[in-house]
Amino acid sequence: MSYDRYRLALANERGWLDHLEANPLILRSHGIKGKKKFVELLDAYYRLWQIAPEKDRPALLDRVRQIVSVTYQDDYHDMASVDDTTFKQDSTSYLRAALLMDRMGLDTARYRQEILKIQPRLDAHLTSRGPNQRRIFHWYYEHFGLKEPFPLADALKAGEIAHRQDPARMSSLDIYLFTHEIFGPYEYGDRLDVDPFSQEDKVYLRSALELLIRRSLAARDPDLLAELITCTRLLRLVSIPSYREGLAYLLDSQNADGSWGNIARARARLGDFAAEGTLLHTTMVAADALSLAFHEPWYGPLFASCPKS
């Protein structure tokens, strides 16, 4: 592995992303979770913007302004009128998009007003959310200055990690819940300085991640692998043997067009919307895992065992 390969991988990813639109209104009309895919594209550019040299940021921000122009349209802000299933599918992404726009210095004045309008509905639906989701909503409620309907900060006490779920018996859904319990306290990598898990938690997490990474490597699953690699980096457990192997696989498995994921399978399932519907998520999480591992300011002396050479 090399730092040059990492930089090339992200440059190729940028070229692929620049051809996507992920308009949430169009995607929803084709049966795809529009706001979820919209925020995945926004998330991918946010990470590129974070790690870009200062001279490259204006061009990235121009591209982001093009993507988020839909948020200034009335029909984007439909959260008060959609059915309950759609509301639950879209609510996390709806708040996250506004948060990312805030962090990139974009205008969210109208967006914040719309969030306030739907707060009663947000409050009511939190009772049906799982522990990892409640913990993430705690972060979003803090960011937007919303009063929580009930305490959300300690939601993970009822989660997979607290209950020491056996990783060997975890389903794909269980692993998703497991990874997102880790993502939340670290704010998806924006807070690398926090240390939210106990030493007892980390003993469990270390062995669980080693097993789950090897399982995803055997399955040749870059999507799940990338999320597990990111969790390992966030927890500062980068000395586990499978960490380097996981990063090497991600670098080796990038598609020629700059994306990650099984293109043929995605096209068979979603046709013209394969990129937005399937490949985008895998590409976003793969590039995220690589940037958290290799980006120089985040790398630091603490991670001398990381594959920097």
N, C-alpha and C positions, 0 to 999 in steps of 0.2 A: 504494500500500500504506500501511496505517496500523497503529499499535500498537493502536488500538481494535478494528480488524478481527481482529487476532491474538487479543486477549483474548476477543472474541465467539466466534471459532472454537473456542477451547479450552473455553469454557463450553458450547457446543453439543455438543462431543465428550463432555464430562462427562455431559450429559443422556442421550446415547446409551449410553455405557458403563454407566450406572446400571441399565439394563434387561437387562444380560447376566449370565450365571452362569458359563459356560465350565467346568462341572464336568468334570474330566478323565476320570472314570470313565464318565460318561454319554456323553461325546463319543467315547471309544474304542469303546464298544459300538455306535456308529453308523459305525465305520470312519474316524473323524477322529483325528488325532494329539492326544490329550487333553492330555497334559502340556505340549505345545508351545503349544496355544491357551490353556491355563490361565495359563502364564507370560506370554503376550502381554497378557492382561488385567491381570495383576499389574504388568507393566512399564508399561502405560499409566497406571495409578493411581500407581505410584511416581513417574513424572515429574510428574504433577499435584501430588502431595504435596510433591515437592522445591520446586516453584516457587510453592506456595500461600502466601498470608499466614498468619502464625502462628495467627490466629483461625479459619482455615478448615481447619487440619490435623486437629483431632480428628474432625470429621465424615468426612473422607477416610479416616482411620485406622480408624474404625468400619466403613466400607464394606470396607476391605481385610481386616479381621478376619473379616467375613462370607465373603469370597471364600476366604481361606486356611483356614477351619475344616476343610475336607476333608483338610488335611495332618496333622490330629491323628487321623485314622482309620487303622486297620490296613491296609485295602485300598488306600489310596493308596501305601503303601510296599511295592510289589510288584517292585522292581527286581531282586531276587535270583531271582525265579521266572519272569520274562517271557522270551520267546525272544530270540535274539541280535539279530534285526532290530528288534524293539521296543525292546530295551535301547539300541541305537545311536541310534534315533530320539529316545528320551526322556532320555538321560543328561545332555546339556547343559542341557536345561530343568529337569531334576530338581535339579541343583546350583544353577542360577540362581535358582530359586524360593526356596531356602533363603537364598541370599546377599541377595536383595531383602528378605526378611523380617528378616534381621539388620539391614540398613541402616535399616529402619523401626522397629527396636526391639522386634520381636515375638519370642515365645518359640520358639526352634529347638532346645531341648535334646534332645528326642526325635529330631528331624530329623537332627541332627548324629550321633547314635548310629547311625541307619539308614545314613547316608553311610559311616561307618566300616565297617559290616558289608559293604558292597558294594565297598569299595576294591579288593580283589583283582580283581574283575571290571572295574572302571573301568580299573585299570592295564593289564590284558590287552587291552582293546579299543582302547587308544590307538595301538597299532601300525597300526590300519586307518584312523586319522583323518588328514585332510589338514593342511597347514601352518597355515591360519587356525584350525582347530579345536584343534590342539595348543596354539597360542598362547593361546587362550581358556581351555583347561583348565589351562595354567600359572597363570593368574590365579586360577582357582577353587581349584586345589590350594594355592596360597599362602594364600588366604582361610581355608580350612578346616584349615590346618596339616597337609596330607597330604604325604608324601614322594613325589616324582616317581619313577616306575619308570625313567625315562631323561630327560635334559635336554629341556625343552619350551620354554624361554624364547627360543631362537634359531630356532624352527621356521620363521619367515617367510623365512629365507634360501633356502628352497626354494619360495617362493610365487610368485604371479602378478607381484607388483610387482618382486621381485628379478630376475625373468626378463624384465622389460619386455615383457609381453605386448602385442601390438598391439591397442589398443582398438577399432579398426575391424573387427577379426575376432573380437571376443569374442562368445560365445553368452550366453544369459541365465544359464546356470550359471557361466560365466566371470566375469560381472559380479557375481554373488552372491559368489563367492570373493574377488574384488577388493575389494568393499566391506567384507567381514568381516575381511579382513586389516587394514583401517584401523580398524574398530570395536574390535578386541581391545586394542591397546596403549592406547587412550583409554578403555577400560572403558565402552564405549557412551556416552560423554559425561560420565562421572563424574570423569574426570581431564582437565580442559581445560588443565592447566598443563604437561603433558608435551610433548616434542618428539622423537618416536621415529624420524622419518625424516630421511635425509640431504638435503642441498641437491640432490644429483643425483636422488634419489628424487622430490623435490618438483617438479623440472622436468618429469619424466615424468608425475607425478600431475596437475599443472596442465593439461597438454594432454589427458591422458586424460579427466579429469573434464569439461572443456569439451565434448569430443566426445560423451561418454556422456550428459551432461545434455541436450544438444541432441537426441540420438537419442531419449531418453525423452520429451522434450517433443513431438517430432514424432509419437510413438506414443501420446501422451496417456495415459501410464502413470504415475499418481501413486505407485504402490507403489515402483517402481524409482527414479523421480525423487526421492522423499523420501530414500531411502537415499543416493543420490549427493549430494544437497544437504547431508545431515548430514555426510558425509565431507568435503565442501568446507569446512564450518564447523570441523570438528575440526582440519583441516590448516591453518587460518587462511589459506585461499586465497579469501576471500570477495570479492576484487576481480575475479575472473574474470567476464566479461560475462554468462554464463548464470545466475549465482547469483541475482540479483534476479528474472530471468524465471522461474526455478524456484519461488522463494518466492511470486511473484504467482500462478502457476498453481495452487499448492497452496491458497492462500486462495480462489481462484475456483472450484476444483473440489470443494469440500466439498459433500456432499449435504445436502438440507434437514433430514434427521433428525439431522445431526451427525456422520455417518460419512463415510469416504472410500472410493471404489471403485465399480465398476459393479454396482449393486444387482440389476438384471435378470439379468445374466450370473451373478452369484453364486447367485441363487435358482434359475435354471435348472439349475445344477450341483449345488447342495446343499440345495435346498428350505428346510425349516424351520431348517436349520443354516447358512444362508448368512452370517449375521452373525458367528458364531463361527468358521466354517470358512474364510472368505475376507476379509470386510470388516474384521474385527478387526485383522489384520496391517497392512493398508493404513492404517487409521485410526491405529494405534499409531505407525507410522513417519512418517506425515504430521505428526501433532501433535508428535512428537519433533523433527523438522526445524524446525518453526516455533518451538518453545520454545527450542531451542539458538540460533536466530537472533535472537529478540526479547526473551528474558527479561533484564531490566535488569542484574542482577548478573553475568550471563555475557557480556553485551554488551561493556561496558567500552570505554575509550578506544582500545584496540588495533584495534577494529573500527569505526572511524569511517566506513568505506565501506558498512557494513551498512544495510539499509533500515529505519531506526528511525522515520522521520518518518511 
